[in-house]
Amino acid sequence: MAPRANWKGYLKLGELNCAVALYTAASTSDRVSFHMVNRQTGNRLNREFVDSETGKPVERDEQIKGYEVSGGDYVTLEPEEVAAAVPESNRMLEIGDFVNCNDIDDVFFDKPYYLAPADKQSKEVYALIREGLMANKVAAIAQTVLFRRVRTLLIQPHGEGLIASTLHYEYEVRPASDAFKDMPKLKLEPEMLELASHIIDTKMGKFDPSEFNDRYDAALAELVKAKIEGREIKKPKPIKETKPADLLEALRRSASSSKQPAAKRTAKSGAKSQPMRKAG
């Protein structure tokens, strides 16, 4: 079955434009998911909103948005007022600037989408834009109304097509200095750096996403399967931590156990989890 487009519009560059569609590039829909149920009856639970003061349920028609201006004091907004604030969309993804592919800090990346031509007539212009980006080794910055908000996207060549990543706004990205302000000024011993370099060299390889598995999701899938089959559920053994006396000793131990080149290491981290089929 063909994937469903998240958004359709037009990619515009100067006087050129072509019909395009955005498709989800990464999704968590295959993860094991649960419903909340009543332990006593096994029936599924329904969530409802209740008044924080009266404790009484509030009907959907009486639920509106509120912005807290002070403790317990809200400015309320009617649905039509919120809808009026949504920017008008002309379905145009207009390229404004070009940047070097490495110019944007990774913390600004939000979510990736595949950007594909939406019809046969658009394929030539689409291919021209993609080839132009590839030839000049640049990415395009464009804006459009996407999911009720004006969003900035970075468009880059990706295989035979383009990938468009939504970007965070500056106010959404917290300054790195807040996280690293307490970092101490350290002078490391030359032997430490040599050992660290040795460990890195022995573990160098290429990124292969198939080598990494969601062990938590796999464990949940196995737990559900065991429950269905009525098998005994074994509790995992606790992990015992062993801490070396000092950092240098830890590096020496790590270096001595990292002598095999990365290219020869074939052991995988565990069995891959398979999406669970829903009962039907």
Backbone as CSV, one residue per row, in Angstrom:
resi,resn,N_x,N_y,N_z,CA_x,CA_y,CA_z,C_x,C_y,C_z
1,MET,0.849,-1.196,0.000,0.000,0.000,0.000,0.882,1.243,0.000
2,ALA,0.554,2.190,-0.873,1.350,3.421,-0.983,1.222,4.228,0.301
3,PRO,2.346,4.865,0.744,2.276,5.676,1.971,1.357,6.871,1.794
4,ARG,0.784,7.296,2.886,-0.123,8.448,2.861,0.666,9.715,3.123
5,ALA,0.454,10.726,2.305,1.177,11.989,2.446,0.697,12.745,3.677
6,ASN,1.648,13.324,4.420,1.305,14.171,5.559,0.884,15.568,5.126
7,TRP,1.368,15.974,3.965,1.096,17.331,3.472,1.346,17.365,1.972
8,LYS,0.550,18.119,1.242,0.764,18.316,-0.188,0.732,19.807,-0.500
9,GLY,1.614,20.218,-1.403,1.689,21.624,-1.784,2.615,21.795,-2.963
10,TYR,3.315,22.942,-2.992,4.202,23.248,-4.116,5.557,23.719,-3.602
11,LEU,6.606,23.160,-4.175,7.967,23.600,-3.890,8.305,24.692,-4.885
12,LYS,8.684,25.880,-4.384,8.888,27.049,-5.250,10.303,27.581,-5.119
13,LEU,10.939,27.776,-6.265,12.256,28.385,-6.331,12.231,29.420,-7.435
14,GLY,12.168,30.714,-7.058,12.054,31.767,-8.061,10.778,31.594,-8.860
15,GLU,10.924,31.451,-10.189,9.769,31.254,-11.059,9.455,29.776,-11.275
16,LEU,10.269,28.891,-10.709,10.040,27.458,-10.838,9.165,26.961,-9.693
17,ASN,8.262,26.052,-9.973,7.514,25.395,-8.891,7.052,24.021,-9.364
18,CYS,6.905,23.134,-8.401,6.443,21.785,-8.717,5.623,21.251,-7.558
19,ALA,4.649,20.405,-7.880,3.803,19.813,-6.851,4.609,18.768,-6.072
20,VAL,4.534,18.848,-4.749,5.301,17.928,-3.897,4.426,17.411,-2.757
21,ALA,4.908,16.351,-2.137,4.214,15.775,-0.977,5.241,15.403,0.071
22,LEU,4.868,15.579,1.334,5.727,15.194,2.454,5.254,13.863,3.020
23,TYR,6.213,12.962,3.253,5.916,11.666,3.839,6.769,11.468,5.089
24,THR,6.208,10.861,6.102,6.950,10.604,7.332,8.174,9.756,7.045
25,ALA,9.342,10.211,7.490,10.583,9.463,7.271,10.916,8.575,8.462
26,ALA,10.499,8.947,9.651,10.774,8.162,10.857,9.512,8.119,11.709
27,SER,9.148,6.925,12.153,7.916,6.766,12.910,8.115,5.789,14.061
28,THR,7.379,5.989,15.135,7.422,5.080,16.288,6.172,4.197,16.343
29,SER,5.408,4.151,15.242,4.129,3.433,15.258,4.294,1.921,15.425
30,ASP,5.486,1.377,15.111,5.699,-0.066,15.232,6.126,-0.497,16.634
31,ARG,6.285,0.464,17.536,6.636,0.098,18.902,5.462,-0.603,19.582
32,VAL,5.777,-1.432,20.574,4.725,-2.080,21.349,3.954,-0.999,22.111
33,SER,2.637,-1.008,21.992,1.822,0.001,22.680,0.779,-0.691,23.561
34,PHE,0.341,0.017,24.590,-0.588,-0.549,25.552,-1.792,0.371,25.744
35,HIS,-2.877,-0.207,26.241,-4.038,0.537,26.710,-4.105,0.375,28.228
36,MET,-4.700,1.326,28.890,-4.938,1.198,30.324,-6.261,0.439,30.522
37,VAL,-6.220,-0.570,31.402,-7.414,-1.374,31.647,-7.656,-1.501,33.149
38,ASN,-8.872,-1.896,33.497,-9.264,-2.118,34.885,-8.721,-3.477,35.331
39,ARG,-7.895,-3.484,36.383,-7.313,-4.736,36.866,-8.410,-5.747,37.245
40,GLN,-9.536,-5.250,37.810,-10.593,-6.134,38.299,-11.422,-6.733,37.171
41,THR,-11.802,-5.909,36.183,-12.711,-6.379,35.129,-11.998,-6.695,33.815
42,GLY,-10.795,-6.123,33.618,-10.112,-6.303,32.338,-10.640,-5.385,31.254
43,ASN,-11.580,-4.494,31.616,-12.150,-3.580,30.621,-11.230,-2.384,30.405
44,ARG,-11.246,-1.866,29.186,-10.431,-0.699,28.846,-10.969,0.541,29.556
45,LEU,-10.048,1.408,29.992,-10.428,2.633,30.685,-10.564,3.786,29.711
46,ASN,-11.501,4.690,29.989,-11.682,5.918,29.218,-11.207,7.102,30.043
47,ARG,-10.565,8.023,29.394,-10.066,9.217,30.091,-11.097,10.331,29.975
48,GLU,-11.283,11.067,31.048,-12.199,12.202,31.008,-11.606,13.369,31.790
49,PHE,-12.021,14.583,31.413,-11.567,15.786,32.093,-12.563,16.149,33.194
50,VAL,-12.017,16.476,34.376,-12.880,16.873,35.487,-12.466,18.254,35.975
51,ASP,-13.415,18.974,36.538,-13.160,20.295,37.099,-12.270,20.135,38.332
52,SER,-11.159,20.884,38.377,-10.205,20.726,39.482,-10.781,21.142,40.830
53,GLU,-11.827,21.956,40.842,-12.433,22.410,42.103,-13.641,21.556,42.488
54,THR,-14.565,21.337,41.527,-15.794,20.609,41.851,-15.621,19.100,41.744
55,GLY,-14.596,18.668,40.966,-14.384,17.233,40.777,-15.367,16.600,39.811
56,LYS,-16.249,17.411,39.196,-17.255,16.881,38.279,-16.719,16.812,36.850
57,PRO,-17.125,15.780,36.079,-16.701,15.687,34.670,-17.222,16.873,33.868
58,VAL,-16.413,17.313,32.890,-16.789,18.444,32.037,-17.035,17.925,30.625
59,GLU,-18.213,18.201,30.084,-18.556,17.755,28.733,-17.633,18.419,27.711
60,ARG,-17.436,17.724,26.586,-16.513,18.200,25.555,-16.856,19.612,25.071
61,ASP,-18.139,19.901,24.914,-18.561,21.222,24.419,-18.211,22.342,25.389
62,GLU,-17.974,22.001,26.651,-17.658,23.009,27.655,-16.163,23.136,27.904
63,GLN,-15.353,22.405,27.176,-13.904,22.447,27.341,-13.296,23.463,26.371
64,ILE,-12.594,24.446,26.902,-11.923,25.456,26.077,-10.488,25.622,26.561
65,LYS,-9.668,26.274,25.774,-8.266,26.481,26.133,-8.139,27.684,27.055
66,GLY,-7.140,27.606,27.956,-6.898,28.714,28.872,-5.408,28.935,29.065
67,TYR,-4.999,30.194,29.129,-3.592,30.553,29.363,-3.490,31.127,30.765
68,GLU,-2.633,30.505,31.608,-2.515,30.937,33.003,-1.662,32.195,33.105
69,VAL,-2.253,33.267,33.605,-1.539,34.542,33.762,-1.023,34.714,35.191
70,SER,-1.646,34.021,36.133,-1.181,33.998,37.522,-1.789,32.761,38.167
71,GLY,-1.449,32.508,39.413,-1.913,31.297,40.071,-3.413,31.111,40.017
72,GLY,-3.883,30.176,39.202,-5.310,29.889,39.116,-6.119,30.883,38.321
73,ASP,-5.484,31.880,37.713,-6.198,32.902,36.932,-5.874,32.701,35.459
74,TYR,-6.910,32.444,34.630,-6.702,32.099,33.232,-7.387,33.075,32.283
75,VAL,-6.715,33.335,31.154,-7.353,33.991,30.019,-7.882,32.869,29.143
76,THR,-9.181,32.846,28.894,-9.777,31.753,28.136,-9.930,32.125,26.665
77,LEU,-9.799,31.107,25.816,-9.894,31.299,24.370,-10.911,30.331,23.784
78,GLU,-11.852,30.862,23.029,-12.855,30.035,22.372,-12.224,29.350,21.152
79,PRO,-12.761,28.192,20.737,-12.191,27.467,19.591,-12.053,28.312,18.328
80,GLU,-13.050,29.154,18.059,-12.987,29.984,16.852,-11.900,31.062,16.958
81,GLU,-11.599,31.505,18.191,-10.530,32.481,18.381,-9.166,31.841,18.127
82,VAL,-9.008,30.604,18.591,-7.763,29.883,18.345,-7.602,29.612,16.863
83,ALA,-8.692,29.204,16.206,-8.652,28.899,14.767,-8.275,30.131,13.955
84,ALA,-8.732,31.319,14.408,-8.445,32.558,13.681,-6.966,32.916,13.755
85,ALA,-6.259,32.419,14.771,-4.838,32.726,14.934,-3.957,31.857,14.040
86,VAL,-4.509,30.766,13.516,-3.735,29.881,12.641,-3.443,30.620,11.342
87,PRO,-2.179,30.725,10.920,-1.844,31.464,9.704,-2.455,30.821,8.467
88,GLU,-2.838,31.659,7.513,-3.396,31.152,6.257,-2.314,30.442,5.454
89,SER,-2.719,29.383,4.793,-1.762,28.596,4.022,-2.060,28.708,2.532
90,ASN,-1.007,28.993,1.750,-1.146,28.971,0.294,-0.535,27.700,-0.285
91,ARG,-0.181,26.759,0.615,0.385,25.458,0.234,1.683,25.604,-0.550
92,MET,2.398,26.710,-0.302,3.632,26.982,-1.041,4.840,26.820,-0.125
93,LEU,5.724,25.899,-0.475,6.981,25.689,0.245,8.051,26.449,-0.528
94,GLU,8.251,27.705,-0.132,9.096,28.608,-0.922,10.526,28.656,-0.394
95,ILE,11.476,28.342,-1.279,12.892,28.380,-0.929,13.357,29.826,-0.848
96,GLY,13.940,30.195,0.285,14.406,31.569,0.461,15.911,31.699,0.392
97,ASP,16.634,30.724,0.947,18.099,30.803,1.012,18.715,29.429,0.785
98,PHE,20.017,29.464,0.487,20.809,28.246,0.389,21.948,28.343,1.391
99,VAL,22.271,27.224,2.022,23.344,27.207,3.020,24.200,25.962,2.804
100,ASN,25.421,26.003,3.320,26.250,24.802,3.308,25.616,23.755,4.208
101,CYS,25.723,22.503,3.819,25.043,21.424,4.543,25.446,21.330,6.008
102,ASN,26.649,21.776,6.344,27.133,21.660,7.719,26.971,22.955,8.525
103,ASP,26.259,23.931,7.958,26.140,25.229,8.624,25.172,25.226,9.802
104,ILE,24.245,24.273,9.849,23.197,24.291,10.864,23.525,23.323,11.985
105,ASP,23.516,23.825,13.205,23.794,23.007,14.389,22.745,21.901,14.509
106,ASP,23.196,20.693,14.858,22.300,19.541,14.960,21.138,19.761,15.925
107,VAL,21.317,20.608,16.937,20.248,20.792,17.929,19.023,21.468,17.322
108,PHE,19.169,22.069,16.144,18.033,22.740,15.512,17.154,21.769,14.717
109,PHE,17.644,20.547,14.458,16.860,19.598,13.685,15.720,19.033,14.515
110,ASP,14.522,18.995,13.915,13.328,18.522,14.610,12.907,17.154,14.073
111,LYS,12.251,17.118,12.909,11.728,15.852,12.384,11.940,15.775,10.875
112,PRO,12.402,14.599,10.370,12.649,14.465,8.932,11.425,13.962,8.165
113,TYR,11.271,14.449,6.942,10.215,13.989,6.039,10.815,13.756,4.657
114,TYR,10.304,12.739,3.952,10.676,12.576,2.555,9.848,13.545,1.737
115,LEU,10.523,14.304,0.874,9.851,15.280,0.018,9.899,14.743,-1.403
116,ALA,8.752,14.359,-1.943,8.699,13.694,-3.245,7.777,14.449,-4.193
117,PRO,7.984,14.291,-5.511,7.065,14.931,-6.474,5.678,14.311,-6.345
118,ALA,4.645,15.152,-6.485,3.276,14.683,-6.269,2.588,14.235,-7.551
119,ASP,3.185,14.553,-8.707,2.604,14.117,-9.977,3.698,14.022,-11.037
120,LYS,3.381,13.429,-12.176,4.366,13.213,-13.237,4.888,14.516,-13.818
121,GLN,4.010,15.510,-13.922,4.401,16.778,-14.525,5.456,17.515,-13.706
122,SER,5.549,17.197,-12.425,6.459,17.926,-11.540,7.847,17.303,-11.451
123,LYS,8.026,16.123,-12.026,9.272,15.390,-11.829,10.487,16.090,-12.425
124,GLU,10.319,16.781,-13.558,11.470,17.430,-14.199,11.979,18.596,-13.355
125,VAL,11.075,19.471,-12.905,11.478,20.600,-12.067,12.048,20.088,-10.740
126,TYR,11.418,19.073,-10.176,11.887,18.467,-8.927,13.318,17.954,-9.094
127,ALA,13.573,17.231,-10.185,14.904,16.680,-10.438,15.930,17.790,-10.638
128,LEU,15.519,18.870,-11.290,16.424,20.002,-11.513,16.850,20.621,-10.185
129,ILE,15.899,20.819,-9.276,16.218,21.389,-7.954,17.134,20.441,-7.177
130,ARG,16.827,19.151,-7.199,17.652,18.183,-6.480,19.079,18.148,-7.033
131,GLU,19.205,18.101,-8.357,20.532,18.056,-8.966,21.311,19.335,-8.702
132,GLY,20.598,20.477,-8.661,21.257,21.747,-8.371,21.827,21.773,-6.965
133,LEU,21.076,21.240,-6.009,21.564,21.158,-4.624,22.781,20.239,-4.535
134,MET,22.712,19.105,-5.228,23.810,18.143,-5.183,25.070,18.712,-5.816
135,ALA,24.908,19.352,-6.968,26.063,19.877,-7.695,26.790,20.958,-6.916
136,ASN,26.030,21.767,-6.180,26.633,22.868,-5.427,26.893,22.515,-3.964
137,LYS,26.545,21.269,-3.581,26.762,20.790,-2.211,26.163,21.740,-1.175
138,VAL,24.905,22.105,-1.414,24.208,23.015,-0.505,22.852,22.432,-0.133
139,ALA,22.236,23.044,0.858,20.870,22.715,1.264,20.024,23.971,1.125
140,ALA,18.721,23.787,0.984,17.806,24.921,0.831,16.991,25.118,2.102
141,ILE,16.766,26.384,2.435,15.906,26.718,3.571,14.595,27.269,3.022
142,ALA,13.485,26.677,3.473,12.172,27.096,2.987,11.203,27.193,4.152
143,GLN,10.112,27.924,3.934,9.079,28.047,4.961,7.709,27.793,4.358
144,THR,6.814,27.252,5.181,5.428,27.070,4.782,4.585,26.865,6.032
145,VAL,3.279,26.932,5.885,2.379,26.600,6.985,2.211,25.091,6.976
146,LEU,2.651,24.472,8.049,2.641,23.019,8.149,2.081,22.638,9.509
147,PHE,1.006,21.858,9.516,0.371,21.441,10.775,0.011,22.651,11.644
148,ARG,-0.616,23.633,11.015,-1.194,24.815,11.683,-0.172,25.841,12.160
149,ARG,1.102,25.653,11.819,2.116,26.625,12.233,3.032,26.934,11.066
150,VAL,3.607,28.150,11.065,4.636,28.470,10.081,5.907,27.748,10.498
151,ARG,6.418,26.898,9.628,7.590,26.097,9.972,8.708,26.325,8.959
152,THR,9.930,26.250,9.490,11.123,26.356,8.660,11.637,24.951,8.396
153,LEU,11.974,24.680,7.127,12.463,23.357,6.760,13.799,23.464,6.043
154,LEU,14.658,22.508,6.301,15.929,22.386,5.591,15.773,21.257,4.587
155,ILE,15.990,21.565,3.293,15.793,20.590,2.219,17.150,20.166,1.673
156,GLN,17.406,18.854,1.689,18.690,18.313,1.253,18.485,17.146,0.292
157,PRO,19.438,16.920,-0.623,19.366,15.731,-1.482,19.467,14.476,-0.619
158,HIS,18.701,13.448,-1.004,18.712,12.198,-0.238,18.436,11.059,-1.213
159,GLY,19.491,10.337,-1.595,19.316,9.269,-2.569,18.793,9.820,-3.877
160,GLU,17.676,9.261,-4.351,17.068,9.726,-5.605,16.102,10.889,-5.395
161,GLY,15.972,11.338,-4.160,15.001,12.391,-3.895,15.517,13.463,-2.972
162,LEU,14.607,14.025,-2.188,14.935,15.091,-1.242,14.388,14.720,0.129
163,ILE,15.064,15.199,1.154,14.544,15.050,2.507,14.399,16.448,3.097
164,ALA,13.254,16.704,3.721,12.973,18.012,4.321,12.842,17.832,5.823
165,SER,13.683,18.501,6.572,13.665,18.395,8.032,13.129,19.681,8.631
166,THR,12.108,19.573,9.468,11.635,20.761,10.171,12.700,21.184,11.168
167,LEU,12.822,22.494,11.358,13.842,23.048,12.249,13.187,23.728,13.445
168,HIS,13.829,23.605,14.598,13.374,24.334,15.777,13.640,25.826,15.588
169,TYR,12.803,26.650,16.196,13.080,28.086,16.239,14.136,28.357,17.312
170,GLU,14.780,29.502,17.216,15.865,29.826,18.144,15.394,29.799,19.592
171,TYR,14.179,30.297,19.857,13.706,30.358,21.240,13.429,28.962,21.811
172,GLU,13.305,27.952,20.935,13.043,26.594,21.401,14.315,25.849,21.806
173,VAL,15.463,26.331,21.349,16.731,25.656,21.621,17.401,26.289,22.840
174,ARG,17.632,25.499,23.848,18.266,26.005,25.067,19.766,26.164,24.847
175,PRO,20.363,27.211,25.407,21.806,27.426,25.222,22.640,26.323,25.842
176,ALA,23.673,25.897,25.131,24.543,24.828,25.629,25.238,25.226,26.925
177,SER,25.463,26.520,27.104,26.163,26.991,28.304,25.415,26.624,29.584
178,ASP,24.083,26.493,29.512,23.311,26.119,30.695,23.661,24.706,31.156
179,ALA,23.922,23.822,30.182,24.218,22.425,30.519,25.678,22.217,30.902
180,PHE,26.580,23.024,30.321,28.006,22.785,30.504,28.706,23.812,31.401
181,LYS,27.933,24.638,32.094,28.537,25.727,32.871,29.407,25.244,34.023
182,ASP,29.139,24.018,34.518,29.906,23.497,35.654,31.044,22.572,35.240
183,MET,31.348,22.543,33.944,32.439,21.682,33.486,33.772,22.171,34.051
184,PRO,34.524,21.311,34.704,35.804,21.742,35.292,36.896,21.884,34.237
185,LYS,37.897,22.693,34.527,39.066,22.834,33.666,40.066,21.746,34.052
186,LEU,40.257,20.784,33.168,41.111,19.646,33.482,42.325,19.602,32.557
187,LYS,43.445,19.159,33.110,44.639,18.909,32.321,44.879,17.403,32.334
188,LEU,44.636,16.744,31.205,44.718,15.299,31.133,46.144,14.838,30.861
189,GLU,46.498,13.711,31.456,47.820,13.142,31.252,47.947,12.622,29.818
190,PRO,49.142,12.760,29.207,49.352,12.272,27.834,48.978,10.802,27.671
191,GLU,49.269,9.962,28.686,48.943,8.541,28.578,47.445,8.320,28.458
192,MET,46.672,9.150,29.153,45.211,9.035,29.071,44.726,9.274,27.646
193,LEU,45.254,10.329,27.016,44.843,10.655,25.658,45.281,9.578,24.673
194,GLU,46.475,9.007,24.876,46.967,7.944,24.010,46.082,6.702,24.117
195,LEU,45.718,6.347,25.345,44.868,5.180,25.553,43.472,5.413,24.962
196,ALA,42.952,6.622,25.142,41.640,6.952,24.582,41.668,6.860,23.060
197,SER,42.753,7.366,22.448,42.900,7.297,20.988,42.971,5.848,20.522
198,HIS,43.682,5.011,21.289,43.797,3.589,20.943,42.425,2.914,20.964
199,ILE,41.632,3.207,21.997,40.298,2.615,22.111,39.426,3.044,20.929
200,ILE,39.500,4.327,20.575,38.717,4.839,19.448,39.126,4.148,18.153
201,ASP,40.445,4.012,17.926,40.946,3.380,16.688,40.446,1.947,16.549
202,THR,40.440,1.210,17.660,40.031,-0.197,17.584,38.527,-0.359,17.416
203,LYS,37.773,0.689,17.692,36.317,0.600,17.585,35.764,1.393,16.401
204,MET,36.631,1.883,15.524,36.157,2.641,14.371,35.381,1.742,13.412
205,GLY,34.313,2.246,12.872,33.507,1.492,11.913,32.575,2.439,11.175
206,LYS,31.599,1.884,10.462,30.607,2.681,9.751,29.246,2.471,10.407
207,PHE,28.446,3.528,10.401,27.130,3.459,11.035,26.209,2.556,10.226
208,ASP,25.693,1.526,10.877,24.731,0.619,10.272,23.551,0.505,11.232
209,PRO,22.410,1.164,10.909,21.287,1.178,11.855,20.759,-0.211,12.192
210,SER,20.972,-1.203,11.300,20.479,-2.555,11.579,21.237,-3.227,12.712
211,GLU,22.397,-2.666,13.083,23.198,-3.237,14.164,22.670,-2.854,15.546
212,PHE,21.761,-1.881,15.592,21.286,-1.371,16.884,19.819,-1.738,17.063
213,ASN,19.514,-2.297,18.210,18.174,-2.805,18.454,17.567,-2.199,19.707
214,ASP,16.241,-2.041,19.669,15.507,-1.519,20.825,15.265,-2.671,21.787
215,ARG,16.190,-2.869,22.731,16.089,-4.009,23.637,14.868,-3.912,24.548
216,TYR,14.477,-2.698,24.896,13.291,-2.522,25.745,12.039,-2.969,25.007
217,ASP,11.895,-2.557,23.736,10.728,-2.942,22.952,10.710,-4.454,22.720
218,ALA,11.903,-5.024,22.464,11.994,-6.474,22.268,11.585,-7.218,23.533
219,ALA,12.002,-6.689,24.692,11.654,-7.310,25.969,10.154,-7.233,26.221
220,LEU,9.531,-6.101,25.865,8.084,-5.962,26.034,7.344,-6.943,25.128
221,ALA,7.827,-7.076,23.867,7.189,-7.994,22.925,7.274,-9.431,23.438
222,GLU,8.432,-9.808,23.987,8.609,-11.158,24.517,7.752,-11.375,25.763
223,LEU,7.619,-10.326,26.587,6.792,-10.411,27.792,5.332,-10.663,27.427
224,VAL,4.820,-9.908,26.442,3.428,-10.085,26.017,3.230,-11.481,25.421
225,LYS,4.196,-11.922,24.608,4.106,-13.245,23.981,4.081,-14.347,25.046
226,ALA,4.935,-14.200,26.067,4.981,-15.195,27.140,3.659,-15.242,27.903
227,LYS,3.060,-14.065,28.120,1.771,-13.997,28.819,0.684,-14.708,28.013
228,ILE,0.681,-14.458,26.691,-0.334,-15.073,25.824,-0.194,-16.586,25.832
229,GLU,1.051,-17.068,25.818,1.310,-18.501,25.749,1.305,-19.164,27.122
230,GLY,1.177,-18.359,28.192,1.122,-18.913,29.530,2.454,-19.431,30.023
231,ARG,3.537,-18.924,29.466,4.870,-19.359,29.882,5.328,-18.615,31.132
232,GLU,6.267,-19.230,31.846,6.840,-18.594,33.032,7.683,-17.397,32.610
233,ILE,7.542,-16.307,33.327,8.289,-15.085,33.019,9.504,-15.017,33.930
234,LYS,10.676,-15.087,33.315,11.918,-15.065,34.081,12.351,-13.629,34.359
235,LYS,12.716,-13.377,35.585,13.195,-12.057,35.961,14.664,-11.914,35.557
236,PRO,15.028,-10.770,34.978,16.430,-10.585,34.567,17.360,-10.493,35.766
237,LYS,18.580,-10.977,35.583,19.564,-10.898,36.651,20.060,-9.467,36.802
238,PRO,20.204,-8.986,38.039,20.695,-7.613,38.230,22.118,-7.461,37.719
239,ILE,22.402,-6.317,37.145,23.739,-6.043,36.616,24.642,-5.570,37.749
240,LYS,25.796,-6.200,37.872,26.761,-5.813,38.896,27.772,-4.848,38.300
241,GLU,27.868,-3.695,38.918,28.820,-2.694,38.443,30.177,-2.906,39.093
242,THR,31.205,-2.816,38.266,32.579,-2.877,38.781,33.280,-1.586,38.404
243,LYS,33.735,-0.873,39.395,34.369,0.423,39.153,35.860,0.357,39.462
244,PRO,36.720,0.692,38.476,38.162,0.724,38.729,38.504,1.801,39.753
245,ALA,39.687,1.692,40.286,40.112,2.633,41.328,40.226,4.052,40.800
246,ASP,40.701,4.207,39.554,40.851,5.559,39.016,40.636,5.543,37.500
247,LEU,40.596,6.739,36.906,40.313,6.894,35.484,41.389,6.253,34.619
248,LEU,42.652,6.424,34.991,43.745,5.871,34.206,43.666,4.345,34.168
249,GLU,43.348,3.737,35.314,43.224,2.283,35.368,42.056,1.808,34.501
250,ALA,40.973,2.584,34.495,39.815,2.228,33.660,40.186,2.262,32.182
251,LEU,40.975,3.268,31.785,41.417,3.362,30.394,42.324,2.202,30.024
252,ARG,43.229,1.832,30.915,44.131,0.712,30.653,43.353,-0.592,30.454
253,ARG,42.357,-0.815,31.312,41.552,-2.028,31.187,40.755,-2.015,29.880
254,SER,40.193,-0.856,29.540,39.411,-0.743,28.301,40.290,-0.974,27.082
255,ALA,41.503,-0.414,27.107,42.418,-0.561,25.981,42.843,-2.014,25.806
256,SER,43.074,-2.720,26.911,43.515,-4.112,26.824,42.425,-5.029,26.307
257,SER,41.166,-4.620,26.468,40.047,-5.446,25.987,39.526,-4.986,24.640
258,SER,40.216,-4.016,24.013,39.763,-3.469,22.726,40.821,-3.644,21.649
259,LYS,41.456,-4.798,21.636,42.542,-5.018,20.683,42.044,-5.485,19.322
260,GLN,40.845,-6.057,19.260,40.334,-6.547,17.981,39.817,-5.391,17.142
261,PRO,40.235,-5.254,15.869,39.771,-4.179,15.001,38.263,-4.216,14.827
262,ALA,37.660,-3.029,14.657,36.207,-2.930,14.555,35.669,-3.710,13.367
263,ALA,36.422,-3.759,12.252,35.951,-4.420,11.040,35.742,-5.912,11.240
264,LYS,36.440,-6.515,12.235,36.338,-7.950,12.464,35.301,-8.306,13.508
265,ARG,34.735,-7.300,14.178,33.737,-7.578,15.194,32.396,-7.800,14.527
266,THR,31.790,-8.942,14.716,30.531,-9.245,14.047,29.389,-9.502,15.018
267,ALA,29.702,-9.602,16.312,28.653,-9.897,17.290,27.676,-8.751,17.370
268,LYS,26.383,-9.077,17.388,25.355,-8.052,17.455,24.875,-7.891,18.887
269,SER,24.233,-6.777,19.137,23.838,-6.448,20.508,22.657,-7.270,21.003
270,GLY,21.975,-7.977,20.125,20.845,-8.790,20.569,19.888,-9.024,19.431
271,ALA,18.909,-9.868,19.645,17.944,-10.156,18.592,17.089,-8.947,18.320
272,LYS,16.759,-8.792,17.052,15.933,-7.647,16.681,14.511,-7.867,17.155
273,SER,13.875,-6.769,17.544,12.469,-6.875,17.918,11.628,-6.812,16.662
274,GLN,10.581,-7.610,16.614,9.679,-7.616,15.473,8.379,-6.939,15.876
275,PRO,7.813,-6.087,14.987,6.544,-5.450,15.325,5.480,-6.506,15.621
276,MET,4.714,-6.290,16.668,3.659,-7.241,17.022,2.407,-6.960,16.210
277,ARG,1.846,-7.997,15.651,0.615,-7.839,14.873,-0.564,-7.720,15.825
278,LYS,-1.465,-6.801,15.513,-2.641,-6.632,16.339,-3.633,-7.743,16.022
279,ALA,-4.287,-8.207,17.048,-5.291,-9.238,16.843,-6.463,-8.676,16.071
280,GLY,-6.953,-9.435,15.125,-8.073,-8.929,14.328,-9.056,-10.017,14.006
